[in-house]
Amino acid sequence: MTTTLAPPVQPWTRTEFEARLRAVGQERYHDRHPFNLRMHQGDLSKEEVRCWIANRFHYQRHIPVKDALIVAKLDEPRLRRMWLRRIEDHDGRREGEGGIERWLRLGEAAGLDRATLLSGETVLPGVRMAVEGYVNFCRLRSPLEAVAASLTELTAPDLMLRRIEAFERHYTWIAPDGLAYFRARVDQGRRDSTEALDLVLQWARTCEQQEQALAALSFKCDVLWALLDAVEQHTRQDARSPRSGARERV
């Protein structure tokens, strides 16, 4: 008796694969999270906004760390130069520049103390675990997976534009200069996502590689979602606490 083997599954075409990557972001990106929805509707209190800024800063300050780990995996000078620019975007070329500095200024514009933000003493355990998981993912996984995880940037520019509009409309107690981080990330995110997408489409040639890239992007969406889960749970518990009193609304 002859056993007929099923024909091998063929990798998706470049167009099909790109569509599947984009679909992950459209379906699982944290712009759909209830906390983000409430933020953009203007429903957050000052305490909630400040809690988000402080905890998101823990993620922001680790972006150049994970990017340094990715640089170490790249075997071409051209690719290392390209990815090193991301570190410079966040760390700046000198003191007082870069995305991390702009996020600190956002915190200050929202009434948070810079020293407290830098100390990390208010960071929630769930946020620490999510960020550590992402950094370790970039440390331990393949270059393809580490780069694919960054493709949440495909969706980020549109989120930045909505966030700017929401803050300007609903959170006028934050000075406009505090929104500089969001403004800078619109163009940076478009540039970075275009470069990273091109690499992933080049590198993922087999079915297995394509599935790995999709799983990496899904994991990154989970990281961002988990960060907001931790913030939302904390702020809701704080609101129910009898010691908190009435929260100040924006």
C-alpha positions in Angstrom: 0.0 0.0 0.0 1.4 3.3 -1.0 1.0 6.3 1.4 0.2 9.5 -0.4 2.0 12.4 1.3 0.2 15.8 1.5 1.8 18.4 -0.7 4.1 20.8 1.2 2.6 24.0 2.4 3.9 26.9 0.4 5.0 30.1 2.1 2.8 33.2 1.6 3.7 35.6 -1.2 5.3 38.8 0.0 2.0 40.6 -0.5 0.0 37.9 1.4 2.6 37.9 4.2 2.6 41.7 4.6 -1.2 41.6 4.7 -1.1 39.1 7.6 1.4 41.1 9.5 -0.7 44.2 9.2 -3.8 42.3 10.2 -2.1 41.4 13.5 -1.6 45.0 14.3 -5.1 46.0 13.2 -6.7 43.2 15.4 -4.5 43.1 18.4 -2.8 46.5 18.9 -3.4 48.2 22.2 -5.3 51.1 20.6 -8.3 48.9 21.2 -7.6 48.5 24.9 -10.4 50.0 27.1 -7.8 52.2 28.9 -6.7 53.7 25.6 -10.3 54.2 24.5 -11.1 56.0 27.6 -8.0 58.1 27.3 -9.0 59.2 23.8 -12.5 59.9 24.8 -11.3 62.2 27.6 -12.6 60.0 30.4 -9.4 59.7 32.4 -8.8 61.5 35.7 -5.5 63.3 36.3 -4.4 60.5 38.6 -5.0 57.9 35.8 -3.1 60.0 33.2 -0.2 60.4 35.6 -0.2 56.7 36.5 -0.1 55.8 32.8 2.7 58.3 32.1 4.8 57.0 34.9 4.4 53.3 34.0 4.7 53.8 30.3 8.0 55.6 31.0 9.4 52.3 32.3 8.7 50.8 28.9 10.1 53.9 27.1 13.4 53.8 28.9 13.9 50.2 27.9 13.4 50.7 24.2 17.1 51.6 23.6 18.1 48.6 25.7 16.1 46.2 23.5 17.4 47.9 20.4 21.0 47.5 21.6 20.3 43.8 21.9 18.9 43.7 18.4 22.0 45.6 17.0 24.2 42.9 18.5 22.4 40.3 16.4 22.8 42.1 13.1 25.8 40.9 11.0 26.0 43.8 8.5 27.3 47.3 9.1 24.5 48.7 7.1 21.9 47.1 9.3 23.7 48.1 12.5 23.9 51.7 11.4 20.2 51.7 10.5 19.2 50.2 13.9 21.6 52.4 15.9 19.6 55.4 14.8 16.7 54.1 16.9 18.9 54.2 20.0 19.9 57.7 19.2 16.3 58.7 18.6 15.5 57.7 22.2 18.7 58.5 24.0 19.6 61.6 22.0 23.1 62.6 20.8 23.6 64.6 24.0 22.0 65.3 27.3 18.6 67.0 27.1 17.7 65.4 23.7 15.9 62.3 22.6 12.6 60.5 23.2 13.3 59.6 26.8 14.0 63.2 27.6 10.7 64.2 25.8 8.8 61.6 27.9 10.3 63.0 31.1 9.1 66.5 30.0 5.6 65.0 29.4 5.7 63.7 33.0 6.7 67.1 34.3 4.0 68.8 32.2 1.5 66.5 33.9 2.8 67.3 37.4 5.1 64.4 38.0 8.5 64.7 39.6 11.4 63.9 37.3 13.4 62.2 40.0 10.5 60.0 40.9 10.0 58.9 37.3 13.7 58.1 37.0 13.7 56.2 40.3 11.0 53.8 39.0 9.6 53.5 42.5 6.0 53.9 41.3 6.2 51.3 38.5 3.6 48.5 38.9 4.7 44.8 39.1 2.7 43.9 36.1 4.4 46.6 34.0 7.9 45.4 35.2 7.1 41.9 34.1 5.8 42.9 30.7 8.8 45.1 30.0 11.3 42.5 31.2 9.5 39.9 29.1 10.0 42.0 26.0 13.6 42.8 26.7 14.4 39.1 27.2 12.5 38.2 24.1 14.8 40.5 22.1 17.8 39.1 24.0 17.0 35.4 23.4 15.2 35.2 20.1 16.4 35.3 16.5 17.0 38.6 14.6 13.9 37.9 12.6 11.7 37.6 15.7 13.2 40.5 17.5 12.8 42.8 14.5 9.3 41.5 13.8 8.2 42.3 17.3 8.9 46.0 16.6 6.3 46.0 13.8 3.7 47.4 16.2 5.1 50.6 14.8 3.1 50.0 11.7 0.0 51.0 13.7 1.7 53.5 16.1 1.8 56.7 13.9 -2.0 56.7 13.6 -2.3 56.2 17.4 0.1 59.1 18.0 -2.1 61.4 15.9 -5.2 60.4 17.7 -3.4 60.8 21.0 -2.3 64.3 20.2 -5.8 65.3 19.2 -7.2 63.8 22.4 -4.7 65.5 24.7 -5.2 68.8 23.0 -8.9 68.6 23.4 -9.5 66.8 26.7 -6.3 67.3 28.8 -5.6 70.9 28.4 -4.0 71.0 31.9 -1.0 69.4 30.3 1.1 72.1 28.5 1.3 71.7 24.7 5.1 71.4 24.9 4.6 68.2 26.9 3.2 66.5 23.8 6.6 66.7 21.9 7.2 63.0 22.2 4.0 62.1 20.4 4.7 64.6 17.6 8.2 63.2 17.0 7.1 59.6 16.9 4.7 60.1 14.0 7.4 60.4 11.4 9.9 58.3 13.3 7.4 55.5 13.6 6.6 55.6 9.8 10.3 55.5 8.9 11.2 52.7 11.4 8.2 50.5 10.6 9.0 50.8 6.8 12.6 49.7 7.4 11.7 46.9 9.8 8.9 45.6 7.6 11.2 45.4 4.6 13.7 43.3 6.7 11.0 40.9 7.9 9.6 40.4 4.4 13.2 39.7 3.1 14.2 37.3 5.9 11.0 35.3 6.4 11.2 33.0 3.4 9.8 29.7 4.8 6.5 28.9 6.3 8.2 28.4 9.7 9.9 31.8 9.5 6.7 33.6 8.5 4.9 32.0 11.5 7.7 33.0 13.8 7.4 36.6 12.7 3.7 36.6 13.2 4.0 35.1 16.6 6.6 37.7 17.6 4.4 40.5 16.5 1.5 39.0 18.4 3.7 38.7 21.5 4.6 42.3 21.3 0.9 43.3 21.1 0.4 41.2 24.2 3.2 43.1 26.0 1.6 46.4 25.3 -1.8 45.1 26.2 -0.5 43.7 29.5 1.0 47.0 30.4 -2.3 48.7 30.1 -4.1 45.9 31.9 -1.8 46.6 34.9 -2.4 50.3 34.8 -6.1 50.0 34.5 -6.4 47.4 37.3 -4.4 49.6 39.6 -6.3 52.8 38.9 -9.7 51.0 39.3 -8.6 49.6 42.6 -7.3 53.0 43.7 -10.6 54.6 42.8 -12.5 52.0 45.0 -10.2 52.5 47.9 -11.9 54.4 50.8 -8.6 56.2 51.4 -8.5 57.7 47.9 -11.5 60.0 48.3 -13.1 61.6 45.3 -10.8 61.6 42.3 -10.0 64.8 40.6 -11.5 64.7 37.1 -9.8 66.4 34.2 
